Every structure is written in C-alpha cells, then in structure tokens.
Amino acid sequence: MSEALARRAATLEDVARAAGVSRSTVSRVINNIRNVDPELQQTVRDAVAATGYVPNAAARALVTRRAGAVALVMSSSAGQSAGQEGIFTDPFFGRVVSGMIGALRPLGVHPVLMLADDPAAREQVLSYLRQGNADGAMLVSTRADDPLPGRLLDAGLPTVLFGRPGEPLPGQVSWVDLRNVEGGRLAAEHLRARGCRRIVTIAGPAAISAGADRLAGTRAVLGDLPAVEGDFGQASGARAMERLLDEHPDLDGVFAANDLMARGAVAVLIERGRRVPEDVAVIGFDDSSAATVGLPPLSTVRQPVEEMAAEMTRLLLDRIADPLAGPGSVLFDPELVIRESA
C-alpha cells in the first residue's frame, strides 16, 4: 500500500487499480452479485485486503437494495419441544445454524436468528422482514399447519423451507428435505436383520412430515407395530418407553424417530434392568451429538443436517439474486450408522 493511500480511506477506484479491473467489476464482487468469474473474484478480494478497503454498508444497500443479511426462522407452536427451550437443547437446531453460517461466511452475508413460537412472535418476524431488514428467510417449521410459510410467500419474501411443505401454499416455494420414509425403512430392516421380533417404535409428532414419514417407512417393513408418539424431546422418549414396556414387556427392539428420544428410551431400559443391545436393541435417527455422548453409543440413521442447511442457503441466495427464477427442491439420502446399541 502506498504512503498516500495509507493516509486516507481506500476507495473502489483504488481497489480497481490494484486488481487491474474496472470499478464496476469490483462493485459486483463486493455486492455479491453472482456473475463474476471465480478467479477474478479472488483477485478483487486480494486487492481489497491489500488496500484495506472497507465497504460502506449504507451505500451498498442503496445500490443493491439489499440488507446483506438473511433470516433463519425457527417456527413452532407454543409448547412444542422445538420452541424457545428446544432451540438450545436439541442438537438439530445447532446443526442447522452451523450449516447456514458455514455457507454464508465466505460471502459476507450476515445471519439473523429469529424465533416464531407463538402468534405474536410470528407477527414480529413478518414485520421485521417486510421492513427490509433481511433479504429472505430460511424457515424451519415444526408444524404441518404452520401459517408462517404462506404468509411469507404472500408478502413476496424469498423463502426456503427445511422440509417439504406440509400443505399446499399460495405460491411455489423452494425446500430441502430428507428421504424420511427410506430412513424409517433402513432402521426397521436393520432391527429385523439382527433378529429382533417384537419391535416397537417411538414416533415423532404425526403433525410433522418427518415424524409421519419415518413411521410410514417403519410400518412398510414391519406392519402395524406398536407405536407411541413423542415430541422429539428426550423426556418424551423416556415417557414413551415406560408406556411401551408396560404394554409390551417382551419387546426386544426399539426404533426412535430421533436420537434424543432414543437416548431417553435407553435410560428407561437400563433403569428397568434391560441390557442394551443384548436384551433390547435401540436405533435412533439424525446421527446428532446425542448419539455419541452417552453409553452405549447409538446406532442411528444419519440426516446430513449441515449439508442440508448449506443447500437451503444456496437456494435462498439464488432466489434473492434472481427473483424470477423458479423454485428448487433437493432431497437428501439417509445413511444407516451402526454403533453399539443395535
């Protein structure tokens, strides 16, 4: 950097001269307009670092009409385990945030975390987004009948869902999801293959497509097996396991629709004097940290949450960059992970 440049703030023109490109090219790179050759983007970023140029956020917003931020909205009904308390106890949500931040950080786009667990909170989210404080929303909803996806689309806000829409929406929407039916099938086939004959399941909430699909996959293999619905929280898994043991004391296999419920089930089995997996095999779902923090380590069906969240981010940024582009949907494949519980 020259002595004269060091005495004043660097400008776009300084960066353009250092990079050997036009001012407009520098502007497109800095404003994350996605039509610049990757090698040229890196040249401009190197020039930005060399000159010490700091973009003016207010000026950039006037040029791009963008906030340079996107919202990650966690939406649930009041009392649902995925509400405010569940955000900080369920590893799933932390993995979503991690995948989103990993995809946004290289682009200089800021994440905004918002909770929408009751009608008042949903109105606050809508008001915040309508005011242009974020350029779009990635929505993780725990209810098939959640009104928020439709209201975001009605407001013309770019939106991507984690999980396919539970009901028809007023407009087309992008989403990512897992082949959850196949995941339930993988778990059921593994339990049957290892010799379990009296298998029960702790299902996820029927109102959530993931819960319904995982149960459907299990039943496709095992028929109408005994099932108790949980709420994806560890305590609900323990309660369901107590009920299933009381009603089916000879059970020898358990599939829980997520790892937290499986961990709750294992604790109850051990309290009741059942060995895992010698007496009862247990398999969970997600391959979250809950699968590995306790004993025995859980066999589980892996859901690549971080990769799914990164794909959500890509879909949303593409929609923001080109509002006229059609929506996209991406389905991920589950993977069986064998550990010590089954």
C-alpha positions as CSV (number, residue, x, y, z in Angstrom):
1,M,0.0,0.0,0.0
2,S,1.4,3.4,-0.9
3,E,2.1,6.1,1.8
4,A,-0.6,8.4,0.3
5,L,-3.2,5.6,0.3
6,A,-2.3,4.7,3.9
7,R,-3.2,8.3,5.0
8,R,-6.8,8.1,3.6
9,A,-9.6,5.6,3.3
10,A,-9.3,3.3,0.2
11,T,-11.9,3.7,-2.5
12,L,-13.4,1.4,-5.1
13,E,-11.1,3.1,-7.6
14,D,-8.1,2.1,-5.5
15,V,-9.2,-1.5,-5.4
16,A,-9.9,-1.5,-9.2
17,R,-6.4,-0.2,-9.9
18,A,-4.8,-2.8,-7.6
19,A,-6.8,-5.6,-9.2
20,G,-6.4,-4.4,-12.7
21,V,-10.2,-4.5,-13.3
22,S,-13.0,-2.0,-13.8
23,R,-14.7,-0.2,-11.0
24,S,-18.0,-2.0,-11.9
25,T,-16.4,-5.4,-11.6
26,V,-15.1,-4.5,-8.1
27,S,-18.6,-3.3,-7.2
28,R,-20.2,-6.6,-8.4
29,V,-17.8,-8.7,-6.3
30,I,-18.2,-6.6,-3.2
31,N,-22.0,-6.7,-3.5
32,N,-22.0,-10.5,-4.0
33,I,-23.6,-10.2,-7.5
34,R,-23.0,-13.7,-8.8
35,N,-21.9,-13.3,-12.4
36,V,-18.1,-12.8,-11.9
37,D,-15.6,-15.4,-12.8
38,P,-14.3,-17.1,-9.5
39,E,-10.7,-16.3,-10.3
40,L,-11.5,-12.7,-10.9
41,Q,-13.5,-12.6,-7.6
42,Q,-10.4,-13.8,-5.8
43,T,-8.2,-11.2,-7.5
44,V,-10.6,-8.5,-6.3
45,R,-10.7,-9.8,-2.8
46,D,-6.9,-9.9,-2.7
47,A,-6.9,-6.2,-3.8
48,V,-9.5,-5.4,-1.1
49,A,-7.2,-6.9,1.5
50,A,-4.1,-5.2,0.1
51,T,-5.7,-1.7,0.0
52,G,-7.6,-2.0,3.3
53,Y,-10.8,-1.1,1.6
54,V,-13.9,-1.2,3.8
55,P,-17.3,-1.2,2.0
56,N,-19.8,1.3,3.2
57,A,-22.8,-0.7,4.2
58,A,-25.3,2.1,3.8
59,A,-24.1,3.0,0.4
60,R,-24.1,-0.7,-0.7
61,A,-27.7,-1.1,0.5
62,L,-28.7,1.9,-1.6
63,V,-27.1,0.4,-4.7
64,T,-28.2,-3.2,-4.3
65,R,-31.5,-2.6,-2.4
66,R,-30.4,-5.5,-0.2
67,A,-29.8,-5.7,3.5
68,G,-26.8,-8.1,3.2
69,A,-28.5,-10.4,5.8
70,V,-30.8,-13.4,5.7
71,A,-33.0,-14.7,8.5
72,L,-33.1,-18.2,9.9
73,V,-36.6,-18.5,11.4
74,M,-37.4,-21.3,13.8
75,S,-41.2,-21.6,13.9
76,S,-43.3,-23.9,16.1
77,S,-46.5,-23.9,18.0
78,A,-46.4,-22.8,21.6
79,G,-45.2,-25.6,23.9
80,Q,-43.7,-27.6,21.2
81,S,-40.3,-29.0,22.1
82,A,-38.8,-27.2,19.2
83,G,-39.8,-23.9,20.6
84,Q,-37.5,-21.5,22.5
85,E,-36.3,-24.1,25.1
86,G,-35.8,-26.7,22.4
87,I,-33.6,-24.4,20.3
88,F,-31.0,-24.6,23.0
89,T,-31.3,-28.3,23.9
90,D,-31.9,-30.1,20.6
91,P,-28.7,-30.6,18.6
92,F,-30.7,-30.5,15.4
93,F,-31.1,-26.7,15.5
94,G,-27.4,-26.1,16.3
95,R,-26.5,-28.2,13.2
96,V,-28.9,-26.1,11.1
97,V,-27.2,-22.9,12.3
98,S,-23.7,-24.3,11.7
99,G,-24.5,-25.3,8.1
100,M,-26.1,-21.9,7.4
101,I,-23.2,-19.9,8.9
102,G,-20.6,-22.0,7.1
103,A,-22.3,-21.2,3.7
104,L,-22.8,-17.5,4.4
105,R,-19.5,-16.6,6.0
106,P,-17.4,-16.6,2.7
107,L,-20.0,-14.4,1.1
108,G,-20.1,-11.7,3.7
109,V,-23.8,-12.2,4.3
110,H,-25.0,-12.0,7.9
111,P,-27.3,-14.5,9.5
112,V,-30.2,-13.3,11.8
113,L,-31.7,-15.9,14.1
114,M,-35.4,-15.4,14.8
115,L,-37.9,-17.5,16.9
116,A,-41.5,-17.7,16.0
117,D,-43.1,-19.9,18.6
118,D,-46.4,-18.1,19.0
119,P,-48.7,-15.7,17.0
120,A,-47.1,-12.5,18.4
121,A,-43.6,-13.7,17.6
122,R,-44.7,-14.6,14.0
123,E,-46.1,-11.1,13.6
124,Q,-42.7,-9.7,14.8
125,V,-40.9,-11.8,12.2
126,L,-43.1,-10.7,9.4
127,S,-42.8,-7.1,10.4
128,Y,-39.0,-7.3,10.6
129,L,-38.7,-8.9,7.2
130,R,-41.3,-6.6,5.5
131,Q,-39.2,-3.6,6.6
132,G,-36.3,-5.0,4.5
133,N,-34.0,-5.9,7.5
134,A,-33.2,-9.2,5.8
135,D,-33.3,-10.2,2.1
136,G,-35.1,-13.5,2.7
137,A,-35.8,-16.3,5.1
138,M,-34.9,-19.9,5.7
139,L,-37.7,-21.4,7.7
140,V,-37.5,-24.5,9.9
141,S,-41.1,-25.2,11.0
142,T,-42.3,-27.9,13.4
143,R,-45.9,-28.0,12.3
144,A,-47.5,-29.0,9.1
145,D,-50.3,-26.4,9.6
146,D,-47.9,-23.6,10.4
147,P,-49.3,-20.4,8.8
148,L,-45.9,-18.7,8.6
149,P,-44.7,-20.2,5.2
150,G,-47.8,-19.0,3.4
151,R,-47.7,-15.6,5.0
152,L,-44.0,-15.1,4.0
153,L,-44.9,-16.0,0.4
154,D,-48.0,-13.7,0.4
155,A,-45.6,-10.9,1.4
156,G,-43.4,-11.6,-1.6
157,L,-40.4,-12.5,0.6
158,P,-37.9,-15.1,-0.8
159,T,-38.3,-18.2,1.3
160,V,-36.8,-21.6,1.6
161,L,-38.1,-24.4,3.8
162,F,-36.3,-27.1,5.7
163,G,-38.7,-30.0,5.0
164,R,-41.2,-30.2,2.1
165,P,-44.4,-28.1,2.6
166,G,-47.0,-29.9,4.7
167,E,-49.9,-28.4,2.8
168,P,-50.5,-26.5,-0.4
169,L,-49.1,-23.0,-0.3
170,P,-50.3,-19.9,-2.2
171,G,-47.1,-19.8,-4.3
172,Q,-44.3,-22.0,-5.3
173,V,-41.5,-22.3,-2.7
174,S,-38.1,-23.9,-2.5
175,W,-37.3,-26.6,0.0
176,V,-34.8,-29.2,1.1
177,D,-35.7,-32.5,2.8
178,L,-34.5,-36.0,3.6
179,R,-36.0,-39.2,2.2
180,N,-37.5,-39.9,5.7
181,V,-39.6,-42.9,4.6
182,E,-36.4,-44.5,3.4
183,G,-34.8,-43.7,6.7
184,G,-37.5,-45.4,8.7
185,R,-37.2,-48.4,6.4
186,L,-33.4,-48.6,7.0
187,A,-33.9,-48.7,10.7
188,A,-36.7,-51.3,10.6
189,E,-34.7,-53.6,8.3
190,H,-31.6,-53.4,10.5
191,L,-33.6,-54.3,13.6
192,R,-35.2,-57.2,11.8
193,A,-31.9,-58.4,10.3
194,R,-30.3,-58.6,13.7
195,G,-33.0,-60.9,15.0
196,C,-35.5,-58.6,16.7
197,R,-39.0,-60.0,16.5
198,R,-41.0,-57.8,19.0
199,I,-40.2,-54.3,17.7
200,V,-41.8,-51.1,18.9
201,T,-41.4,-47.5,17.8
202,I,-41.3,-44.1,19.5
203,A,-42.7,-42.0,16.7
204,G,-42.2,-38.3,16.0
205,P,-45.2,-36.0,16.1
206,A,-47.7,-37.0,13.4
207,A,-48.3,-33.3,12.5
208,I,-44.7,-33.1,11.3
209,S,-44.0,-34.6,7.9
210,A,-40.7,-36.1,9.1
211,G,-42.4,-37.9,12.0
212,A,-45.1,-39.2,9.9
213,D,-42.8,-40.3,7.1
214,R,-40.3,-42.1,9.4
215,L,-43.2,-44.1,10.9
216,A,-44.6,-44.9,7.5
217,G,-41.2,-46.3,6.5
218,T,-41.0,-48.5,9.6
219,R,-44.5,-49.8,9.0
220,A,-43.7,-50.6,5.4
221,V,-41.3,-53.2,6.7
222,L,-42.8,-54.3,10.0
223,G,-46.6,-53.7,9.5
224,D,-48.7,-52.1,12.2
225,L,-46.2,-52.3,15.0
226,P,-46.8,-50.8,18.5
227,A,-46.1,-47.1,18.4
228,V,-46.2,-44.2,21.0
229,E,-45.9,-40.6,19.8
230,G,-43.2,-38.4,21.3
231,D,-42.3,-34.7,20.6
232,F,-38.7,-35.2,19.6
233,G,-37.5,-34.3,23.2
234,Q,-35.6,-36.7,25.4
235,A,-38.2,-36.7,28.2
236,S,-40.9,-37.7,25.8
237,G,-38.8,-40.6,24.7
238,A,-38.5,-41.8,28.3
239,R,-42.2,-41.5,28.8
240,A,-43.0,-43.4,25.7
241,M,-40.5,-46.1,26.6
242,E,-42.1,-46.6,30.0
243,R,-45.5,-47.0,28.4
244,L,-44.3,-49.4,25.8
245,L,-42.5,-51.5,28.4
246,D,-45.7,-51.6,30.5
247,E,-47.8,-52.7,27.5
248,H,-45.3,-54.9,25.7
249,P,-42.9,-56.3,28.4
250,D,-41.4,-58.8,25.9
251,L,-40.2,-56.2,23.4
252,D,-36.7,-56.7,22.0
253,G,-36.2,-53.8,19.5
254,V,-36.9,-50.1,19.6
255,F,-36.8,-47.5,16.8
256,A,-37.0,-43.9,18.0
257,A,-37.6,-41.2,15.4
258,N,-34.7,-39.1,16.7
259,D,-31.6,-39.5,18.8
260,L,-32.9,-37.5,21.8
261,M,-35.9,-39.8,22.2
262,A,-33.7,-42.9,21.7
263,R,-31.4,-41.6,24.5
264,G,-34.4,-41.2,26.8
265,A,-35.6,-44.7,25.9
266,V,-32.1,-46.2,26.7
267,A,-32.1,-44.6,30.1
268,V,-35.5,-46.2,31.0
269,L,-34.5,-49.6,29.7
270,I,-31.4,-49.5,31.9
271,E,-33.4,-48.4,34.9
272,R,-35.8,-51.4,34.3
273,G,-32.9,-53.8,34.2
274,R,-32.8,-54.3,30.4
275,R,-29.4,-54.6,28.7
276,V,-28.8,-52.6,25.5
277,P,-28.4,-54.2,23.0
278,E,-28.3,-57.7,24.5
279,D,-31.9,-57.6,25.7
280,V,-33.3,-54.7,23.7
281,A,-31.7,-53.2,20.5
282,V,-32.3,-49.5,20.1
283,I,-31.8,-47.4,17.0
284,G,-32.2,-43.6,16.7
285,F,-32.4,-41.1,13.9
286,D,-30.3,-38.0,12.9
287,D,-26.8,-39.0,13.9
288,S,-26.6,-36.0,16.2
289,S,-24.3,-35.4,19.1
290,A,-26.9,-37.2,21.3
291,A,-26.0,-40.4,19.5
292,T,-22.4,-40.4,20.8
293,V,-22.3,-38.5,24.1
294,G,-23.8,-41.4,26.2
295,L,-23.4,-45.1,26.7
296,P,-23.9,-47.1,24.7
297,P,-23.2,-45.1,21.5
298,L,-26.4,-45.2,19.4
299,S,-26.9,-46.9,16.1
300,T,-28.8,-44.3,14.1
301,V,-29.9,-43.1,10.7
302,R,-27.8,-40.2,9.6
303,Q,-29.5,-37.0,8.4
304,P,-26.9,-34.7,6.9
305,V,-28.3,-31.6,8.5
306,E,-25.3,-29.3,8.0
307,E,-25.2,-30.1,4.3
308,M,-29.0,-29.6,4.0
309,A,-28.8,-26.2,5.7
310,A,-26.0,-25.2,3.3
311,E,-28.1,-26.2,0.4
312,M,-31.0,-24.1,1.8
313,T,-28.7,-21.2,1.9
314,R,-27.7,-21.7,-1.7
315,L,-31.3,-21.9,-2.9
316,L,-32.2,-18.8,-1.0
317,L,-29.3,-16.7,-2.3
318,D,-30.1,-17.9,-5.8
319,R,-33.7,-16.7,-5.4
320,I,-32.6,-13.4,-4.0
321,A,-30.2,-12.9,-6.9
322,D,-32.9,-13.8,-9.5
323,P,-36.4,-13.3,-8.1
324,L,-37.9,-14.5,-11.4
325,A,-36.1,-17.9,-11.2
326,G,-38.3,-20.9,-10.4
327,P,-38.2,-22.6,-7.0
328,G,-35.9,-25.6,-6.4
329,S,-36.2,-28.6,-4.2
330,V,-33.4,-31.0,-3.1
331,L,-33.9,-34.4,-1.5
332,F,-31.0,-36.0,0.6
333,D,-30.5,-39.7,1.2
334,P,-30.3,-41.1,4.7
335,E,-27.5,-43.4,5.8
336,L,-27.5,-46.1,8.4
337,V,-24.7,-45.7,11.0
338,I,-24.0,-48.8,13.1
339,R,-22.6,-48.4,16.6
340,E,-23.2,-50.3,19.9
341,S,-26.9,-50.0,20.7
342,A,-28.2,-52.2,17.8
